[in-house]
Amino acid sequence: MDNLISPAHPVVDSYETGGTMTTSNGFTKLELAALMIAQGLLANSPDWSEKETSINWVSINSVKYAKAILEEANK
């Protein structure tokens, strides 16, 4: 299984909905991990408004960190 492209949550077969449904809201593991890392970076940081490129730094690096973590999990 490739953690970079697989759904963040398992596909569940639900009798109530008449078939298979997903609980991932469309996020892959990479996307969800990047969002969680970005949330952590922003919550545990000084005032980001001082740097105009800080949000770009968070968005770029959260994806890099998530990709590195998930690639390590693929091993």
Protein Blocks (a to p, Z undefined) as FASTA:
>chain_A
ZZklgcfbdcdddfknopacdfklopafklmmmmmmmmmmmmmcccfklpmklmmmmmmm
mmmmmmmmmmmmmZZ
